[in-house]
Amino acid sequence: MTLNNSNGWRLTLLITANVLALLLMVSWLLEPTRSLWLDLDEQLFWAMNRSLNWGEGWQRFWAIANNRAFDLAAATAMASLFAHRALFSDRKRLKQYLAVGGFMFVTLLLMLVISKELPIVRPSATALFPEALRLSQLVTDIPTKDFSSDSFPGDHGLVLLLCAGFAMIYLPLPHGLLALMFMVLFTLPRLMSGAHWVTDEIVGALSLGLIALSWLFATPLHQVILGWFQRQVDRLFKRIKP
């Protein structure tokens, strides 16, 4: 586990990550850069939306990818990276990986709550453009997420980004790179359906993710939190031990 033995503050990393997050958010909120971001959003949305005319097979593929049940595939893919390491490659640290899992789960829940409290209300592209193609209307037999009355920041992308961050910290590099790949692949369906704008992810989710991950892992905070979870796991194993 990469940072398990690290001590102290990583001030350069902490400052860099938070400044980048601030610059991203300010550039999205204020002119002249706001217009550039919004133009990018609209161009990419229409390019992806028009591709839904490519045929029934293409439509059904993205409808399935935007079904709520498919979110389980994303969760399973991320969890499998930790499970592979804990059960097959580094089993002697199984309890530590369980503690990391608890740490990550609580972090995801907390950041989702924080993301919902941002004072920004932004309808998705499909809510803004009634003429846009809707997967839910093109493929009526598959329940599909293709609309949001408040799409900023991208909660789906935020969760995936945080999972990838934990993987980069606590797992070997190949696992971390796979997590980054999963993050991109499983974020794409919401963009294709129009449920999120591109900047919901690369500005909203990325800004929040940078702030959360930097304060957790560029400070001693991760050691304190992980230590608490490790003690809870130790207590649990003592209780169930025959």
C-alpha positions as CSV (number, residue, x, y, z in Angstrom):
1,M,0.0,0.0,0.0
2,T,1.7,3.1,-1.3
3,L,1.1,5.6,1.4
4,N,0.6,3.4,4.4
5,N,4.1,4.2,5.7
6,S,4.2,7.8,4.6
7,N,4.3,10.6,7.2
8,G,3.6,14.3,7.3
9,W,2.3,16.7,4.8
10,R,2.9,16.8,1.1
11,L,2.4,20.5,0.7
12,T,3.4,20.8,-2.9
13,L,0.9,18.2,-4.0
14,L,-1.8,19.6,-1.7
15,I,-1.4,23.1,-2.9
16,T,-1.1,22.1,-6.6
17,A,-4.3,20.0,-6.5
18,N,-6.4,22.6,-4.7
19,V,-5.2,25.4,-7.0
20,L,-6.0,23.3,-10.1
21,A,-9.4,22.5,-8.7
22,L,-10.1,26.2,-8.0
23,L,-8.9,27.3,-11.4
24,L,-11.1,24.7,-13.1
25,M,-14.1,25.8,-11.2
26,V,-13.5,29.6,-11.6
27,S,-12.8,29.1,-15.4
28,W,-16.2,27.3,-15.7
29,L,-18.1,29.9,-13.6
30,L,-16.6,33.2,-15.0
31,E,-16.0,34.7,-18.4
32,P,-14.2,34.7,-20.8
33,T,-13.5,31.1,-20.3
34,R,-17.0,30.1,-19.3
35,S,-18.2,30.6,-22.9
36,L,-15.4,28.3,-24.1
37,W,-16.4,25.5,-21.7
38,L,-20.1,25.9,-22.6
39,D,-19.3,25.8,-26.3
40,L,-17.2,22.6,-25.8
41,D,-20.1,21.1,-23.9
42,E,-22.6,21.8,-26.7
43,Q,-20.4,20.6,-29.5
44,L,-19.5,17.4,-27.9
45,F,-23.1,16.7,-26.8
46,W,-24.5,17.1,-30.3
47,A,-21.7,15.0,-31.8
48,M,-22.6,12.2,-29.4
49,N,-26.3,12.7,-29.6
50,R,-26.4,12.6,-33.4
51,S,-24.4,9.3,-33.3
52,L,-27.5,7.7,-31.8
53,N,-28.9,7.7,-35.3
54,W,-26.4,5.1,-36.3
55,G,-28.7,2.2,-35.9
56,E,-30.7,0.0,-33.5
57,G,-27.7,-2.0,-32.3
58,W,-25.8,1.2,-31.4
59,Q,-28.9,2.5,-29.6
60,R,-29.5,-0.7,-27.6
61,F,-25.8,-0.8,-26.6
62,W,-25.9,2.6,-25.0
63,A,-29.4,2.0,-23.5
64,I,-28.0,-1.0,-21.7
65,A,-24.9,0.9,-20.6
66,N,-27.2,3.6,-19.1
67,N,-29.5,1.2,-17.3
68,R,-29.2,1.5,-13.5
69,A,-28.3,-2.2,-13.3
70,F,-25.3,-1.6,-15.4
71,D,-23.9,0.6,-12.6
72,L,-23.3,-2.7,-10.8
73,A,-20.8,-3.6,-13.6
74,A,-18.8,-0.4,-12.8
75,A,-18.9,-1.2,-9.0
76,T,-17.9,-4.8,-9.7
77,A,-15.0,-3.8,-11.9
78,M,-13.6,-1.4,-9.3
79,A,-14.2,-3.8,-6.5
80,S,-12.5,-6.7,-8.4
81,L,-9.2,-4.8,-8.5
82,F,-9.1,-4.6,-4.7
83,A,-10.4,-8.1,-4.3
84,H,-7.8,-9.5,-6.7
85,R,-5.0,-7.9,-4.7
86,A,-6.4,-8.8,-1.3
87,L,-7.4,-12.4,-2.1
88,F,-4.8,-13.6,-4.6
89,S,-1.7,-11.4,-4.5
90,D,-1.4,-10.0,-1.0
91,R,-3.6,-12.1,1.2
92,K,-1.6,-11.6,4.3
93,R,-2.9,-8.0,4.3
94,L,-6.6,-8.9,3.9
95,K,-7.7,-7.0,7.0
96,Q,-5.9,-3.9,5.7
97,Y,-7.7,-4.1,2.4
98,L,-11.0,-4.5,4.2
99,A,-10.2,-1.3,6.2
100,V,-9.4,0.4,2.9
101,G,-12.7,-0.7,1.5
102,G,-14.6,0.8,4.5
103,F,-12.5,4.0,4.3
104,M,-13.3,4.3,0.6
105,F,-17.0,3.6,1.0
106,V,-17.5,6.3,3.6
107,T,-15.5,8.7,1.5
108,L,-17.8,8.1,-1.5
109,L,-20.9,8.6,0.6
110,L,-19.6,11.8,2.1
111,M,-18.5,13.3,-1.2
112,L,-21.9,12.4,-2.8
113,V,-23.6,14.3,0.0
114,I,-21.3,17.3,-0.4
115,S,-21.8,17.3,-4.2
116,K,-25.6,17.5,-3.8
117,E,-25.1,20.6,-1.6
118,L,-23.3,22.7,-4.2
119,P,-25.3,25.9,-5.0
120,I,-25.3,25.2,-8.7
121,V,-28.4,23.9,-10.5
122,R,-27.8,22.8,-14.1
123,P,-30.1,20.8,-16.3
124,S,-28.7,18.1,-18.5
125,A,-28.4,18.6,-22.2
126,T,-31.5,16.4,-22.8
127,A,-33.5,18.7,-20.5
128,L,-32.2,21.8,-22.2
129,F,-32.8,20.7,-25.8
130,P,-36.2,19.0,-26.3
131,E,-35.3,18.2,-29.9
132,A,-32.4,16.0,-28.8
133,L,-32.6,12.2,-29.3
134,R,-33.5,10.4,-26.1
135,L,-32.4,6.8,-25.5
136,S,-35.5,6.2,-23.4
137,Q,-37.7,7.0,-26.4
138,L,-35.5,5.2,-28.9
139,V,-35.3,2.0,-26.9
140,T,-38.5,1.8,-24.9
141,D,-38.0,-1.7,-23.4
142,I,-34.9,-0.8,-21.4
143,P,-35.1,1.7,-18.6
144,T,-32.4,4.3,-19.3
145,K,-30.8,7.2,-17.5
146,D,-30.8,10.0,-20.1
147,F,-32.1,13.0,-18.2
148,S,-31.3,15.1,-15.2
149,S,-32.8,18.3,-13.8
150,D,-29.5,18.9,-12.0
151,S,-26.5,17.3,-13.6
152,F,-23.6,19.3,-12.0
153,P,-21.3,17.9,-10.8
154,G,-21.3,14.4,-12.4
155,D,-21.9,12.2,-9.4
156,H,-21.3,9.0,-11.4
157,G,-17.9,10.4,-12.6
158,L,-17.1,11.6,-9.1
159,V,-17.5,8.1,-7.6
160,L,-15.4,6.5,-10.3
161,L,-12.7,9.2,-9.9
162,L,-12.5,8.6,-6.1
163,C,-12.3,4.8,-6.6
164,A,-9.5,5.3,-9.1
165,G,-7.7,7.6,-6.7
166,F,-7.9,5.0,-3.9
167,A,-6.7,2.3,-6.4
168,M,-3.7,4.5,-7.4
169,I,-2.8,5.0,-3.8
170,Y,-3.3,1.6,-2.3
171,L,-2.8,-0.8,-5.2
172,P,0.1,-1.5,-7.5
173,L,0.5,0.6,-10.6
174,P,-1.1,-1.8,-13.1
175,H,-4.3,-2.0,-10.9
176,G,-4.3,1.8,-10.6
177,L,-4.0,2.2,-14.4
178,L,-6.9,-0.3,-14.9
179,A,-9.0,1.7,-12.4
180,L,-8.3,4.9,-14.5
181,M,-9.4,3.0,-17.6
182,F,-12.6,1.8,-15.9
183,M,-13.2,5.4,-14.8
184,V,-13.2,6.6,-18.4
185,L,-15.2,3.7,-19.8
186,F,-17.9,3.8,-17.2
187,T,-18.3,7.6,-17.3
188,L,-18.8,7.7,-21.0
189,P,-22.4,6.2,-21.1
190,R,-23.8,9.2,-19.1
191,L,-22.2,11.5,-21.6
192,M,-23.6,9.6,-24.6
193,S,-27.1,9.6,-23.2
194,G,-27.0,13.3,-22.5
195,A,-27.7,12.8,-18.8
196,H,-24.4,14.7,-18.1
197,W,-22.4,17.4,-19.9
198,V,-18.7,16.8,-20.4
199,T,-17.9,19.6,-18.0
200,D,-20.0,18.0,-15.3
201,E,-17.2,15.5,-15.2
202,I,-14.0,17.3,-16.2
203,V,-14.8,20.4,-14.2
204,G,-17.3,19.4,-11.5
205,A,-16.3,15.8,-10.6
206,L,-12.6,16.4,-11.2
207,S,-12.5,19.6,-9.0
208,L,-14.3,17.8,-6.1
209,G,-12.2,14.7,-6.6
210,L,-8.9,16.6,-6.5
211,I,-9.9,18.5,-3.3
212,A,-11.0,15.3,-1.6
213,L,-8.1,13.1,-2.6
214,S,-5.5,15.8,-1.9
215,W,-6.8,16.5,1.6
216,L,-6.9,12.8,2.3
217,F,-3.6,11.7,0.9
218,A,-1.4,14.7,0.9
219,T,-1.9,15.1,4.6
220,P,-1.7,12.7,7.6
221,L,-5.5,12.4,7.5
222,H,-5.5,9.1,5.6
223,Q,-3.4,7.5,8.3
224,V,-5.7,8.6,11.1
225,I,-8.9,7.4,9.3
226,L,-7.4,4.2,8.0
227,G,-6.0,3.4,11.4
228,W,-9.5,3.7,12.9
229,F,-11.0,1.4,10.3
230,Q,-8.2,-1.1,10.8
231,R,-9.0,-1.2,14.6
232,Q,-12.7,-1.8,13.7
233,V,-11.7,-4.7,11.4
234,D,-9.4,-6.2,14.0
235,R,-12.3,-6.1,16.6
236,L,-14.6,-7.7,14.1
237,F,-12.2,-10.6,13.4
238,K,-11.7,-11.2,17.1
239,R,-15.4,-11.5,17.6
240,I,-15.9,-14.0,14.7
241,K,-12.8,-15.9,15.4
242,P,-13.8,-19.5,16.6
